[in-house]
Amino acid sequence: MINQKPIQHSPHIRFEELNWVASSALPRDREQSHRLHEPDHLIGTIDPMTGRDIIDVIGHPSLVDGNLTIYFESEKTKAEFKQMPLNHPYEHALGKPAADMDRGG
């Protein structure tokens, strides 16, 4: 058994002497981005019918709705999704939605 103490080295950075003072913001940071939470396009890789994550989306069926692309595991789950009744009236529909479209929510 070795009874020697490990050799202690002084740290390369002496934190007690650091006095970092923030300078003025960069020109790009002076105003908050208006597009911070507005992505151009969203991609859903979790099949909404099975809840499974699709790792490689190439070759899987998809559905594009505006700025959203939803990927499905199979054509069967895509067809089930399209046949699922709406939970609320479609917000972009013209005219009054049918009474059977709204099932609560």
C-alpha positions in Angstrom: 0.0 0.0 0.0 1.3 3.4 -0.9 1.1 6.1 1.8 2.3 9.0 -0.2 0.1 12.1 -0.6 -0.8 13.0 -4.2 1.2 16.0 -5.5 -1.0 19.1 -5.6 -0.6 21.4 -8.5 -1.7 25.0 -8.6 -4.6 25.6 -11.1 -3.7 27.1 -14.4 -6.4 29.7 -14.1 -6.4 31.8 -11.0 -10.1 32.5 -10.5 -9.6 34.8 -7.6 -8.0 37.4 -9.9 -10.6 37.3 -12.7 -12.6 40.4 -13.0 -14.6 39.9 -16.1 -16.8 42.9 -16.8 -19.4 42.6 -19.5 -19.0 45.0 -22.4 -21.8 46.5 -24.4 -23.9 44.0 -26.3 -23.1 43.1 -29.9 -25.2 44.8 -32.5 -27.1 41.6 -33.2 -27.9 41.2 -29.5 -29.2 44.8 -28.7 -32.7 43.9 -29.6 -34.5 40.6 -28.9 -35.2 38.4 -31.9 -38.8 38.5 -33.0 -38.4 35.1 -34.5 -37.2 33.4 -31.3 -40.1 31.0 -31.1 -41.3 31.1 -34.6 -39.7 28.3 -36.6 -40.2 28.4 -40.4 -41.2 24.7 -40.5 -41.9 22.1 -37.8 -41.2 18.3 -38.4 -43.0 15.7 -36.2 -41.1 12.4 -36.2 -43.3 10.7 -33.6 -46.2 8.8 -35.1 -49.3 10.4 -33.5 -51.2 7.1 -33.7 -48.6 4.7 -32.2 -46.5 7.2 -30.2 -43.3 5.6 -31.6 -40.4 7.8 -32.7 -39.3 7.4 -36.3 -35.5 7.7 -36.4 -35.0 7.6 -40.2 -37.9 9.4 -41.9 -36.8 8.5 -45.4 -39.3 6.2 -47.0 -42.0 6.8 -44.3 -45.3 8.3 -45.3 -45.9 11.9 -44.3 -48.6 14.6 -44.2 -47.9 18.3 -44.7 -50.3 20.8 -43.1 -49.1 24.3 -43.6 -45.7 24.6 -41.8 -46.0 21.2 -40.1 -44.8 17.9 -41.5 -46.0 14.8 -39.7 -44.3 11.4 -40.3 -46.1 8.1 -39.8 -44.8 4.5 -39.4 -47.0 3.1 -42.2 -49.7 4.0 -44.6 -52.1 2.3 -42.3 -51.4 4.7 -39.4 -51.5 7.7 -41.8 -55.0 6.6 -43.0 -56.2 6.1 -39.4 -55.0 9.6 -38.6 -56.8 11.1 -41.6 -60.0 9.3 -40.6 -59.9 10.4 -37.0 -62.7 12.8 -36.1 -61.6 16.4 -35.4 -61.6 17.5 -31.7 -62.3 21.1 -32.7 -63.5 23.0 -35.8 -60.8 23.5 -38.4 -59.8 27.1 -37.8 -59.1 27.8 -41.5 -62.4 26.4 -42.8 -64.7 28.7 -44.6 -68.2 29.0 -43.3 -69.7 27.3 -40.3 -68.3 23.9 -39.4 -70.7 20.9 -39.3 -72.2 20.0 -35.9 -70.6 16.6 -35.8 -67.1 18.1 -36.3 -66.9 19.4 -32.7 -66.7 16.6 -30.1 -65.8 18.8 -27.2 -62.4 19.8 -25.9 
